[in-house]
Amino acid sequence: MPASTVRKRSRSRIIGATALAACASLMLAACGSTKDTASASGGGTGKVGVILPLLTSPFWQSYNDYVPKMAKSEGVQVLKTVNSNSDPSQQITDIDNELTQGVKGLVVAPLDSAAIQAGLDQAERKGVPVVAVDVAPDKGKVAMVVRADNVAYGEKACDYLGQHIGSGKVVQIMGDLASVNGRDRSEAFRSCVKKKYPRLKVLEIPAKWESDTAAAKLDTLLNANPDIRGIYLQAGGVYLAPTLQTLKSKNMLKTAGQKGHIAIVSNDGIPQEFDAIRKGQIDATVSQPADAYAKYGLYYIKAAMAGKTFKPGKTDHGSVIVRLPSGILEDQLPAPLVTKANVDDPKLWGNTVG
């Protein structure tokens, strides 16, 4: 074979290899890690496990009811939901059990933002994508966090009480500070009051999302501070009933407009809160979208199983995807403030359930 021919073929092989390498690089850049994700998770099909944090709250009961409905509309095959019963250790066991059953995707509502990493690491080792709902993990790999802006929750409560009370003592009954939700709502409320309404004095009750704890500590606090003028409930699903019962037992439950009425702002958007607003027992709540949590939790896990990835920016469903400091993406769904003026809005999910 002539030397010129060898050189030509050699150059052709080099050019061809370079072109293939460039093409592969372009494909990888365009798709990120979607090739590996799709391969590991079955290309968007397979069973999905859904793990709940608890079922003692009407909010999570509603979310649980929405899961099979949204699974059907999104075309996702889900196993029966699992309840971790407010136990972070049990939640890790639940994740392991779901993985043992061969699920191809997981939708988890973390109880503890730090502890959940152990479960996320288990899923990553098995190539199973995870979507976190309601609570963002501090560390660990998730395809997306589906959540509303919890900082805004605290700020909305602060602004409502600040504008309607002006001065005096207000209480925030906090969630579990091991959860980023509890931390975000607490710090946002505290900072907002300090910055915008310095005539308000904030008293705090750490209640860990526990109704009995909230009732007992509120009772003690009211004994020492009978001049409380406002209360912020970080979770109406667990704090509404014990708060109203405690106020009623002390003859302090006055309806809006009555002398001595204690202004109350809640979080969740459950039907019980809406009824309390209509009765004048509480003044407002932030509607946390239980229906959208179920819908988009399943939407994103299906996308992750198919190898799809997302970028920060506006979505086609009225929300914004942001990148958290940890690097995780979060779809921040709308969560409107509900007052007597809009409590009967049929678009609110709390008006669509019994």
VOBA-1610 file (N, C-alpha, C; in pm, whole numbers, padded with zeros to 5 digits, always signed):
BEGIN
Met+00087-00120+00000Met+00000+00000+00000Met+00089+00123+00000Pro+00063+00219-00092Pro+00146+00339-00101Pro+00140+00419+00029Ala+00251+00483+00062Ala+00259+00562+00185Ala+00158+00675+00185Ser+00131+00732+00066Ser+00035+00843+00059Ser-00104+00795+00099Thr-00136+00669+00056Thr-00267+00615+00089Thr-00280+00592+00239Val-00171+00541+00301Val-00171+00518+00446Val-00193+00649+00520Arg-00122+00755+00471Arg-00136+00884+00537Arg-00278+00937+00524Lys-00338+00920+00405Lys-00476+00968+00383Lys-00574+00896+00475Arg-00559+00760+00481Arg-00650+00683+00566Arg-00630+00718+00714Ser-00507+00740+00749Ser-00478+00776+00888Ser-00542+00909+00924Arg-00527+01006+00827Arg-00589+01136+00852Arg-00741+01122+00861Ser-00800+01035+00776Ser-00944+01015+00776Ser-00992+00959+00910Arg-00910+00860+00962Arg-00948+00802+01091Arg-00942+00906+01202Ile-00839+00990+01200Ile-00823+01094+01302Ile-00937+01194+01295Ile-00969+01238+01171Ile-01079+01334+01153Ile-01211+01274+01199Gly-01233+01146+01159Gly-01357+01079+01197Gly-01369+01065+01348Ala-01258+01025+01411Ala-01261+01009+01557Ala-01284+01142+01625Thr-01221+01247+01573Thr-01239+01381+01631Thr-01383+01427+01618Ala-01442+01400+01500Ala-01581+01441+01478Ala-01674+01366+01572Leu-01648+01235+01589Leu-01733+01158+01679Leu-01720+01207+01822Ala-01598+01238+01862Ala-01576+01287+01998Ala-01646+01420+02020Ala-01638+01507+01918Ala-01704+01638+01929Ala-01854+01621+01937Cys-01907+01528+01855Cys-02051+01503+01856Cys-02096+01451+01992Ala-02015+01357+02044Ala-02050+01301+02175Ala-02046+01408+02283Ser-01948+01499+02274Ser-01937+01606+02373Ser-02057+01699+02366Leu-02099+01729+02242Leu-02215+01816+02226Leu-02341+01751+02282Met-02355+01621+02256Met-02473+01550+02307Met-02473+01547+02458Leu-02355+01524+02519Leu-02346+01519+02663Leu-02377+01655+02724Ala-02325+01761+02662Ala-02351+01896+02712Ala-02499+01929+02704Ala-02561+01884+02596Ala-02703+01916+02578Ala-02792+01839+02675Cys-02752+01716+02705Cys-02839+01631+02785Cys-02797+01618+02930Gly-02683+01671+02968Gly-02636+01657+03105Gly-02617+01509+03136Ser-02670+01463+03248Ser-02655+01323+03288Ser-02781+01242+03255Thr-02860+01291+03161Thr-02988+01225+03135Thr-02971+01084+03079Lys-02863+01058+03009Lys-02844+00925+02953Lys-02833+00821+03064Asp-02748+00850+03164Asp-02732+00758+03276Asp-02861+00746+03356Thr-02928+00860+03381Thr-03051+00858+03459Thr-03157+00774+03391Ala-03175+00793+03263Ala-03278+00719+03190Ala-03248+00570+03191Ser-03119+00536+03174Ser-03081+00396+03172Ser-03109+00329+03306Ala-03075+00402+03417Ala-03091+00344+03550Ala-03236+00331+03590Ser-03319+00422+03543Ser-03456+00426+03594Ser-03561+00374+03496Gly-03519+00320+03385Gly-03614+00253+03297Gly-03683+00342+03197Gly-03625+00459+03165Gly-03679+00543+03059Gly-03814+00603+03087Gly-03848+00627+03215Gly-03972+00697+03247Gly-04087+00608+03285Thr-04063+00477+03290Thr-04170+00385+03329Thr-04129+00310+03456Gly-04224+00242+03516Gly-04196+00166+03637Gly-04274+00219+03755Lys-04272+00144+03863Lys-04348+00181+03982Lys-04278+00292+04060Val-04361+00376+04121Val-04311+00489+04200Val-04361+00474+04344Gly-04272+00493+04439Gly-04309+00493+04579Gly-04332+00635+04628Val-04437+00655+04706Val-04469+00786+04762Val-04470+00774+04914Ile-04383+00851+04980Ile-04367+00841+05124Ile-04414+00969+05191Leu-04509+00956+05283Leu-04567+01068+05354Leu-04495+01090+05487Pro-04493+01213+05537Pro-04430+01237+05666Pro-04518+01197+05784Leu-04650+01215+05767Leu-04746+01187+05874Leu-04887+01192+05815Leu-04981+01141+05892Leu-05121+01145+05846Leu-05215+01198+05955Thr-05158+01262+06057Thr-05240+01319+06163Thr-05286+01460+06131Ser-05236+01517+06022Ser-05275+01652+05980Ser-05372+01646+05863Pro-05479+01727+05866Pro-05571+01732+05751Pro-05500+01769+05621Phe-05391+01846+05631Phe-05318+01882+05510Phe-05261+01757+05444Trp-05193+01672+05523Trp-05132+01553+05465Trp-05235+01448+05430Gln-05348+01449+05498Gln-05457+01361+05458Gln-05508+01399+05319Ser-05518+01529+05295Ser-05562+01576+05163Ser-05459+01543+05057Tyr-05332+01566+05086Tyr-05225+01531+04992Tyr-05231+01382+04958Asn-05250+01300+05060Asn-05259+01155+05041Asn-05376+01119+04948Asp-05487+01189+04962Asp-05603+01164+04877Asp-05577+01208+04733Tyr-05496+01313+04717Tyr-05468+01362+04582Tyr-05371+01272+04506Val-05286+01199+04577Val-05181+01121+04509Val-05236+01025+04403Pro-05332+00937+04434Pro-05382+00846+04329Pro-05452+00919+04216Lys-05520+01029+04247Lys-05588+01105+04142Lys-05487+01167+04046Met-05382+01227+04103Met-05281+01291+04020Met-05194+01187+03948Ala-05174+01072+04010Ala-05099+00966+03944Ala-05169+00923+03816Lys-05301+00915+03824Lys-05379+00876+03706Lys-05369+00982+03597Ser-05382+01110+03637Ser-05378+01216+03536Ser-05238+01234+03476Glu-05134+01202+03555Glu-04997+01218+03506Glu-04943+01091+03441Gly-05021+00984+03447Gly-04977+00858+03387Gly-04862+00793+03463Val-04869+00795+03595Val-04764+00738+03679Val-04821+00621+03759Gln-04748+00511+03763Gln-04791+00394+03838Gln-04735+00403+03980Val-04820+00429+04078Val-04773+00444+04215Val-04813+00325+04302Leu-04724+00291+04394Leu-04758+00194+04496Leu-04844+00262+04602Lys-04901+00186+04692Lys-04977+00243+04801Lys-04885+00333+04884Thr-04932+00451+04920Thr-04850+00545+04995Thr-04808+00486+05130Val-04693+00533+05176Val-04636+00486+05303Val-04631+00604+05400Asn-04673+00583+05523Asn-04675+00687+05625Asn-04561+00666+05724Ser-04468+00762+05731Ser-04354+00752+05822Ser-04388+00792+05966Asn-04511+00840+05986Asn-04564+00863+06120Asn-04476+00954+06206Ser-04428+01063+06146Ser-04351+01166+06217Ser-04218+01118+06272Asp-04166+01008+06219Asp-04041+00949+06269Asp-03934+00952+06159Pro-03833+01041+06168Pro-03730+01049+06065Pro-03656+00917+06042Ser-03632+00841+06149Ser-03564+00712+06134Ser-03651+00613+06057Gln-03781+00614+06087Gln-03873+00527+06015Gln-03878+00564+05868Gln-03864+00693+05840Gln-03868+00737+05700Gln-03752+00679+05620Ile-03635+00669+05682Ile-03521+00608+05612Ile-03549+00461+05587Thr-03608+00393+05686Thr-03645+00253+05669Thr-03749+00238+05558Asp-03843+00331+05552Asp-03946+00327+05448Asp-03885+00340+05310Ile-03788+00428+05297Ile-03719+00444+05168Ile-03650+00315+05129Asp-03581+00253+05225Asp-03511+00128+05197Asp-03609+00018+05156Asn-03723+00012+05224Asn-03824-00088+05189Asn-03878-00068+05047Glu-03900+00058+05010Glu-03950+00087+04875Glu-03846+00048+04770Leu-03720+00077+04798Leu-03613+00041+04706Leu-03602-00111+04691Thr-03623-00182+04801Thr-03618-00329+04798Thr-03730-00385+04711Gln-03841-00313+04704Gln-03953-00356+04619Gln-03930-00325+04472Gly-03819-00259+04441Gly-03784-00235+04302Gly-03846-00113+04238Val-03881-00014+04319Val-03937+00109+04259Val-03834+00175+04169Lys-03883+00244+04068Lys-03795+00315+03974Lys-03789+00464+04003Gly-03869+00508+04100Gly-03867+00649+04139Gly-03931+00663+04276Leu-03893+00770+04348Leu-03948+00796+04481Leu-03991+00942+04493Val-04107+00963+04555Val-04152+01097+04590Val-04164+01099+04742Val-04081+01181+04805Val-04069+01179+04951Val-04092+01318+05008Ala-04168+01326+05116Ala-04183+01451+05192Ala-04097+01437+05317Pro-03975+01490+05316Pro-03882+01468+05427Pro-03931+01525+05560Leu-03909+01450+05666Leu-03940+01497+05800Leu-03826+01581+05857Asp-03704+01540+05827Asp-03585+01606+05880Asp-03492+01638+05763Ser-03461+01766+05745Ser-03385+01809+05627Ser-03244+01752+05624Ala-03188+01722+05740Ala-03053+01664+05745Ala-03058+01511+05742Ala-03145+01452+05823Ala-03150+01306+05835Ala-03188+01237+05705Ile-03263+01305+05620Ile-03311+01243+05497Ile-03197+01207+05402Gln-03080+01264+05423Gln-02967+01237+05334Gln-02936+01088+05327Ala-02948+01017+05439Ala-02918+00873+05440Ala-03008+00799+05341Gly-03135+00835+05336Gly-03227+00772+05242Gly-03198+00812+05098Leu-03164+00939+05079Leu-03132+00986+04944Leu-03007+00916+04890Asp-02910+00893+04977Asp-02788+00825+04935Asp-02817+00680+04896Gln-02908+00615+04970Gln-02948+00478+04934Gln-03008+00476+04792Ala-03096+00571+04766Ala-03160+00577+04635Ala-03059+00604+04525Glu-02966+00695+04551Glu-02865+00728+04449Glu-02778+00607+04416Arg-02742+00531+04519Arg-02659+00413+04494Arg-02730+00312+04405Lys-02862+00309+04411Lys-02939+00216+04328Lys-02986+00280+04198Gly-02946+00405+04174Gly-02984+00470+04049Gly-03130+00507+04041Val-03194+00528+04157Val-03337+00562+04160Val-03353+00711+04190Pro-03412+00787+04098Pro-03429+00931+04122Pro-03532+00959+04229Val-03515+01073+04296Val-03605+01113+04404Val-03651+01256+04383Val-03778+01280+04407Val-03833+01415+04413Val-03876+01441+04556Ala-03833+01553+04613Ala-03872+01591+04749Ala-03991+01685+04742Val-04089+01661+04827Val-04209+01745+04831Val-04219+01815+04966Asp-04249+01941+04964Asp-04276+02024+05082Asp-04150+02066+05158Val-04053+01978+05172Val-03932+02009+05249Val-03809+01982+05164Ala-03717+02077+05161Ala-03592+02058+05088Ala-03488+01992+05178Pro-03414+01895+05126Pro-03306+01836+05206Pro-03188+01932+05215Asp-03112+01920+05324Asp-02990+02001+05337Asp-02883+01948+05242Lys-02875+01816+05229Lys-02777+01752+05142Lys-02842+01629+05080Gly-02775+01575+04978Gly-02828+01458+04910Gly-02881+01496+04773Lys-02894+01397+04687Lys-02933+01420+04549Lys-03084+01403+04531Val-03148+01507+04479Val-03288+01497+04437Val-03301+01562+04299Ala-03394+01510+04222Ala-03415+01564+04088Ala-03482+01701+04093Met-03569+01720+04193Met-03640+01848+04210Met-03702+01851+04349Val-03711+01970+04404Val-03790+01992+04524Val-03918+02064+04481Val-04032+02010+04519Val-04161+02072+04489Val-04210+02134+04619Arg-04215+02265+04620Arg-04237+02334+04747Arg-04281+02476+04718Ala-04348+02539+04811Ala-04375+02682+04801Ala-04265+02757+04875Asp-04262+02887+04860Asp-04161+02970+04924Asp-04197+02988+05071Asn-04132+02913+05157Asn-04165+02916+05299Asn-04121+03044+05368Val-04022+03112+05312Val-03984+03243+05364Val-04102+03339+05346Ala-04167+03329+05232Ala-04284+03414+05205Ala-04398+03386+05302Tyr-04410+03260+05347Tyr-04513+03227+05446Tyr-04496+03314+05570Gly-04374+03313+05624Gly-04347+03391+05745Gly-04365+03539+05723Glu-04325+03586+05607Glu-04336+03729+05578Glu-04482+03773+05563Lys-04562+03688+05497Lys-04704+03721+05480Lys-04775+03727+05615Ala-04743+03634+05704Ala-04803+03635+05837Ala-04760+03758+05914Cys-04633+03792+05904Cys-04579+03911+05969Cys-04648+04037+05920Asp-04660+04050+05789Asp-04722+04171+05733Asp-04868+04183+05773Tyr-04939+04070+05772Tyr-05081+04077+05810Tyr-05096+04124+05955Leu-05023+04061+06045Leu-05033+04098+06186Leu-04981+04239+06210Gly-04872+04274+06144Gly-04816+04408+06161Gly-04910+04517+06116Gln-04979+04493+06005Gln-05069+04594+05950Gln-05202+04600+06026His-05243+04490+06088His-05373+04488+06155His-05364+04506+06307Ile-05245+04490+06363Ile-05229+04508+06507Ile-05147+04633+06538Gly-05032+04641+06474Gly-04947+04760+06492Gly-04851+04750+06607Ser-04900+04712+06725Ser-04812+04703+06842Ser-04865+04598+06938Gly-04778+04554+07028Gly-04819+04455+07127Gly-04748+04322+07108Lys-04789+04223+07185Lys-04726+04091+07184Lys-04792+03998+07082Val-04708+03930+07006Val-04757+03829+06911Val-04677+03701+06934Val-04743+03590+06909Val-04682+03459+06929Val-04667+03388+06796Gln-04552+03326+06774Gln-04547+03234+06661Gln-04526+03093+06717Ile-04621+03006+06681Ile-04612+02866+06719Ile-04536+02796+06607Met-04412+02762+06636Met-04319+02719+06532Met-04329+02569+06503Gly-04279+02534+06385Gly-04270+02394+06348Gly-04140+02335+06399Asp-04105+02219+06346Asp-03982+02151+06385Asp-03864+02223+06321Leu-03771+02270+06402Leu-03656+02342+06349Leu-03553+02250+06286Ala-03574+02118+06293Ala-03492+02025+06218Ala-03533+02023+06071Ser-03649+02082+06043Ser-03699+02093+05906Ser-03670+02233+05853Val-03628+02240+05728Val-03601+02371+05668Val-03727+02457+05667Asn-03845+02393+05661Asn-03970+02469+05665Asn-03986+02543+05797Gly-03963+02472+05907Gly-03972+02535+06037Gly-03872+02649+06052Arg-03752+02628+06002Arg-03647+02731+06011Arg-03682+02851+05925Asp-03725+02826+05801Asp-03756+02936+05709Asp-03870+03023+05761Arg-03978+02959+05804Arg-04095+03034+05850Arg-04063+03113+05976Ser-03990+03050+06068Ser-03958+03116+06195Ser-03869+03237+06174Glu-03761+03219+06100Glu-03667+03328+06080Glu-03727+03440+05996Ala-03808+03404+05897Ala-03871+03506+05812Ala-03967+03592+05894Phe-04048+03528+05977Phe-04142+03603+06062Phe-04067+03694+06159Arg-03967+03638+06224Arg-03887+03710+06323Arg-03816+03831+06259Ser-03753+03808+06146Ser-03677+03915+06079Ser-03769+04024+06027Cys-03883+03982+05972Cys-03978+04079+05916Cys-04032+04171+06026Val-04067+04112+06140Val-04117+04193+06252Val-04011+04292+06298Lys-03890+04244+06312Lys-03780+04330+06359Lys-03755+04446+06264Lys-03763+04418+06135Lys-03732+04519+06034Lys-03847+04616+06009Lys-03970+04564+06002Lys-04083+04646+05958Lys-04181+04685+06068Tyr-04188+04606+06174Tyr-04289+04634+06278Tyr-04225+04624+06418Pro-04132+04712+06447Pro-04057+04704+06574Pro-04143+04723+06698Arg-04267+04769+06682Arg-04356+04786+06798Arg-04423+04654+06838Leu-04403+04551+06757Leu-04451+04418+06794Leu-04341+04344+06872Lys-04382+04271+06972Lys-04289+04188+07048Lys-04322+04042+07021Val-04224+03967+06969Val-04247+03829+06930Val-04214+03733+07044Leu-04310+03648+07080Leu-04290+03538+07173Leu-04298+03409+07092Glu-04218+03311+07127Glu-04208+03192+07041Glu-04235+03063+07118Ile-04304+02972+07049Ile-04333+02839+07103Ile-04279+02733+07007Pro-04169+02666+07040Pro-04122+02555+06956Pro-04216+02435+06979Ala-04283+02390+06876Ala-04384+02285+06895Ala-04362+02160+06809Lys-04263+02160+06722Lys-04224+02040+06645Lys-04337+01977+06565Trp-04432+02055+06519Trp-04548+02006+06445Trp-04634+01913+06533Glu-04632+01931+06665Glu-04707+01845+06757Glu-04821+01925+06821Ser-04943+01878+06802Ser-05060+01952+06852Ser-05063+01960+07005Asp-05031+01850+07072Asp-05034+01850+07219Asp-04931+01946+07276Thr-04813+01947+07215Thr-04708+02039+07260Thr-04751+02183+07242Ala-04813+02212+07127Ala-04859+02348+07099Ala-04963+02392+07202Ala-05059+02305+07233Ala-05165+02340+07327Ala-05110+02365+07466Ala-05023+02277+07513Ala-04967+02290+07649Ala-04884+02417+07663Lys-04800+02443+07564Lys-04712+02560+07574Lys-04788+02690+07554Leu-04890+02688+07469Leu-04972+02808+07451Leu-05048+02839+07580Asp-05099+02737+07645Asp-05171+02757+07770Asp-05080+02824+07873Thr-04960+02775+07887Thr-04864+02832+07982Thr-04829+02976+07946Leu-04806+02999+07817Leu-04769+03134+07773Leu-04881+03235+07796Leu-05006+03193+07772Leu-05119+03284+07791Leu-05141+03316+07939Asn-05110+03222+08025Asn-05120+03249+08168Asn-05027+03363+08208Ala-04908+03363+08149Ala-04808+03466+08182Ala-04826+03594+08100Asn-04894+03580+07985Asn-04911+03695+07894Asn-05056+03702+07845Pro-05148+03743+07930Pro-05289+03748+07889Pro-05319+03861+07790Asp-05217+03942+07763Asp-05237+04056+07672Asp-05189+04026+07531Ile-05179+03900+07495Ile-05140+03861+07357Ile-05240+03919+07258Arg-05188+03975+07148Arg-05276+04037+07049Arg-05278+03964+06915Gly-05181+03877+06893Gly-05178+03806+06765Gly-05104+03673+06776Ile-05142+03579+06689Ile-05078+03447+06687Ile-05053+03407+06542Tyr-04933+03353+06518Tyr-04899+03297+06387Tyr-04882+03146+06403Leu-04968+03070+06337Leu-04963+02924+06338Leu-04886+02877+06215Gln-04772+02813+06234Gln-04694+02771+06118Gln-04751+02649+06047Ala-04849+02584+06108Ala-04915+02470+06042Ala-05055+02456+06098Gly-05152+02504+06022Gly-05290+02496+06067Gly-05339+02354+06083Gly-05285+02263+06002Gly-05329+02125+06009Gly-05310+02063+06146Val-05205+02102+06217Val-05181+02046+06351Val-05203+02146+06463Tyr-05199+02277+06433Tyr-05207+02377+06539Tyr-05343+02447+06551Leu-05425+02442+06447Leu-05550+02518+06449Leu-05642+02472+06563Ala-05677+02344+06565Ala-05772+02294+06666Ala-05723+02316+06809Pro-05598+02280+06842Pro-05554+02302+06980Pro-05547+02450+07018Thr-05517+02537+06922Thr-05512+02680+06952Thr-05651+02733+06983Leu-05748+02699+06900Leu-05885+02746+06923Leu-05941+02688+07054Gln-05910+02562+07081Gln-05958+02500+07205Gln-05897+02567+07328Thr-05768+02598+07318Thr-05700+02662+07431Thr-05756+02802+07456Leu-05776+02877+07350Leu-05833+03012+07365Leu-05975+03005+07421Lys-06052+02908+07371Lys-06190+02895+07419Lys-06194+02861+07567Ser-06105+02773+07611Ser-06103+02732+07752Ser-06070+02848+07845Lys-06004+02950+07793Lys-05968+03067+07873Lys-06061+03187+07847Asn-06167+03158+07773Asn-06261+03265+07735Asn-06191+03377+07658Met-06094+03338+07576Met-06018+03436+07497Met-06045+03422+07347Leu-06138+03336+07309Leu-06170+03318+07168Leu-06282+03415+07130Lys-06242+03531+07084Lys-06336+03634+07041Lys-06333+03643+06889Thr-06449+03661+06828Thr-06453+03668+06682Thr-06405+03804+06633Ala-06363+03808+06507Ala-06313+03932+06448Ala-06417+04042+06462Gly-06373+04158+06507Gly-06463+04270+06529Gly-06503+04286+06674Gln-06493+04178+06752Gln-06523+04186+06894Gln-06404+04241+06972Lys-06434+04306+07082Lys-06328+04355+07168Lys-06251+04236+07225Gly-06120+04245+07222Gly-06037+04137+07273Gly-06004+04029+07172His-06048+04047+07046His-06016+03948+06943His-05864+03939+06923Ile-05815+03817+06925Ile-05674+03791+06896Ile-05661+03757+06749Ala-05588+03837+06675Ala-05571+03813+06532Ala-05484+03689+06511Ile-05529+03601+06424Ile-05458+03475+06400Ile-05435+03457+06250Val-05310+03429+06214Val-05275+03394+06077Val-05215+03255+06079Ser-05258+03171+05987Ser-05216+03032+05984Ser-05145+02999+05853Asn-05102+02874+05841Asn-05046+02819+05717Asn-05112+02685+05689Asp-05147+02658+05568Asp-05188+02529+05512Asp-05298+02545+05408Gly-05409+02612+05443Gly-05518+02625+05347Gly-05614+02509+05350Ile-05628+02444+05466Ile-05721+02331+05479Ile-05864+02384+05497Pro-05965+02301+05469Pro-06104+02346+05483Pro-06137+02397+05624Gln-06078+02336+05725Gln-06105+02379+05863Gln-06060+02523+05887Glu-05950+02562+05825Glu-05905+02701+05837Glu-06002+02796+05767Phe-06048+02754+05650Phe-06144+02838+05577Phe-06272+02858+05658Asp-06320+02751+05721Asp-06439+02763+05806Asp-06414+02858+05922Ala-06294+02849+05981Ala-06259+02937+06093Ala-06251+03084+06048Ile-06206+03106+05925Ile-06203+03243+05871Ile-06346+03294+05853Arg-06432+03211+05798Arg-06572+03251+05777Arg-06641+03284+05910Lys-06606+03210+06015Lys-06666+03233+06147Lys-06601+03350+06222Gly-06490+03400+06169Gly-06421+03509+06235Gly-06330+03465+06348Gln-06307+03333+06358Gln-06220+03283+06465Gln-06073+03310+06434Ile-06035+03296+06308Ile-05901+03336+06264Ile-05918+03435+06149Asp-05809+03501+06114Asp-05818+03610+06018Asp-05767+03574+05878Ala-05667+03486+05871Ala-05606+03457+05742Ala-05527+03327+05749Thr-05500+03271+05632Thr-05409+03158+05621Thr-05338+03166+05487Val-05222+03106+05479Val-05152+03093+05352Val-05184+02955+05296Ser-05240+02950+05176Ser-05284+02824+05117Ser-05166+02750+05055Gln-05120+02650+05127Gln-05012+02564+05078Gln-05074+02461+04984Pro-05027+02450+04860Pro-05101+02375+04757Pro-05087+02224+04765Ala-05169+02158+04846Ala-05163+02012+04859Ala-05187+01942+04726Asp-05280+01996+04647Asp-05310+01935+04517Asp-05192+01947+04421Ala-05131+02065+04416Ala-05018+02087+04326Ala-04894+02012+04374Tyr-04879+01995+04505Tyr-04767+01915+04555Tyr-04774+01773+04500Ala-04894+01715+04504Ala-04912+01580+04452Ala-04891+01577+04300Lys-04951+01672+04232Lys-04943+01675+04085Lys-04799+01689+04036Tyr-04729+01789+04087Tyr-04596+01817+04033Tyr-04488+01729+04095Gly-04515+01672+04213Gly-04424+01571+04263Gly-04418+01454+04167Leu-04535+01411+04119Leu-04542+01299+04026Leu-04496+01339+03885Tyr-04525+01463+03847Tyr-04479+01513+03717Tyr-04326+01510+03708Tyr-04261+01558+03813Tyr-04115+01565+03810Tyr-04049+01428+03826Ile-04111+01337+03901Ile-04049+01205+03911Ile-04061+01131+03779Lys-04172+01149+03709Lys-04185+01087+03578Lys-04080+01142+03482Ala-04060+01275+03488Ala-03959+01337+03403Ala-03819+01287+03438Ala-03790+01274+03568Ala-03658+01228+03611Ala-03633+01084+03568Met-03736+01001+03575Met-03723+00862+03533Met-03699+00852+03382Ala-03745+00953+03308Ala-03723+00955+03163Ala-03593+01025+03126Gly-03519+01072+03227Gly-03391+01136+03201Gly-03397+01284+03171Lys-03511+01346+03194Lys-03522+01489+03167Lys-03461+01571+03280Thr-03405+01684+03243Thr-03350+01776+03343Thr-03412+01914+03323Phe-03397+02000+03423Phe-03460+02132+03420Phe-03358+02240+03459Lys-03395+02363+03429Lys-03309+02477+03461Lys-03390+02582+03537Pro-03323+02669+03611Pro-03395+02778+03679Pro-03470+02866+03581Gly-03584+02917+03625Gly-03664+03005+03541Gly-03813+02982+03561Lys-03893+03059+03490Lys-04038+03047+03502Lys-04087+02917+03438Thr-04192+02862+03496Thr-04253+02740+03443Thr-04380+02773+03366Asp-04443+02671+03311Asp-04569+02691+03240Asp-04689+02676+03333His-04664+02663+03465His-04775+02647+03560His-04770+02753+03670Gly-04723+02871+03635Gly-04731+02985+03725Gly-04635+02987+03840Ser-04526+02911+03830Ser-04427+02906+03937Ser-04289+02941+03882Val-04191+02937+03970Val-04054+02967+03930Val-03962+02859+03986Ile-03875+02804+03902Ile-03772+02711+03948Ile-03650+02792+03989Val-03604+02770+04111Val-03486+02840+04161Val-03379+02738+04198Arg-03254+02784+04202Arg-03146+02698+04248Arg-03113+02735+04392Leu-03126+02639+04482Leu-03099+02663+04623Leu-02948+02673+04647Pro-02907+02728+04760Pro-02763+02737+04790Pro-02692+02601+04784Ser-02766+02494+04812Ser-02708+02359+04806Ser-02686+02312+04663Gly-02741+02386+04566Gly-02730+02347+04426Gly-02853+02274+04375Ile-02942+02235+04464Ile-03064+02164+04428Ile-03164+02260+04363Leu-03239+02210+04265Leu-03344+02290+04203Leu-03474+02276+04281Glu-03547+02387+04293Glu-03675+02387+04364Glu-03780+02460+04281Asp-03892+02394+04258Asp-04005+02457+04191Asp-04093+02519+04300Gln-04092+02652+04306Gln-04166+02723+04410Gln-04306+02756+04360Leu-04401+02676+04406Leu-04539+02688+04362Leu-04609+02805+04432Pro-04709+02865+04369Pro-04782+02976+04430Pro-04855+02934+04557Ala-04856+03023+04657Ala-04926+02998+04783Ala-04991+03128+04828Pro-05115+03152+04787Pro-05179+03281+04814Pro-05225+03298+04959Leu-05231+03422+05002Leu-05289+03455+05133Leu-05441+03453+05120Val-05506+03385+05211Val-05653+03373+05209Val-05710+03449+05329Thr-05802+03539+05302Thr-05870+03615+05406Thr-06021+03604+05383Lys-06099+03677+05460Lys-06243+03673+05442Lys-06282+03723+05302Ala-06198+03806+05242Ala-06228+03863+05111Ala-06225+03759+04999Asn-06140+03656+05012Asn-06129+03558+04903Asn-06145+03413+04948Val-06194+03392+05071Val-06201+03257+05125Val-06295+03166+05046Asp-06390+03221+04973Asp-06484+03139+04897Asp-06441+03116+04752Asp-06319+03155+04718Asp-06268+03137+04582Asp-06268+02988+04547Pro-06343+02947+04444Pro-06352+02804+04410Pro-06221+02746+04358Lys-06124+02831+04323Lys-05996+02782+04273Lys-05905+02733+04386Leu-05935+02772+04509Leu-05854+02727+04623Leu-05882+02580+04651Trp-05777+02500+04665Trp-05797+02356+04683Trp-05876+02325+04811Gly-05865+02411+04911Gly-05938+02389+05035Gly-06089+02396+05018Asn-06134+02452+04905Asn-06278+02458+04876Asn-06325+02344+04786Thr-06233+02253+04753Thr-06270+02144+04663Thr-06273+02010+04733Val-06239+02008+04863Val-06240+01882+04938Val-06340+01893+05052Gly-06384+01777+05103Gly-06481+01774+05210Gly-06423+01807+05346
//
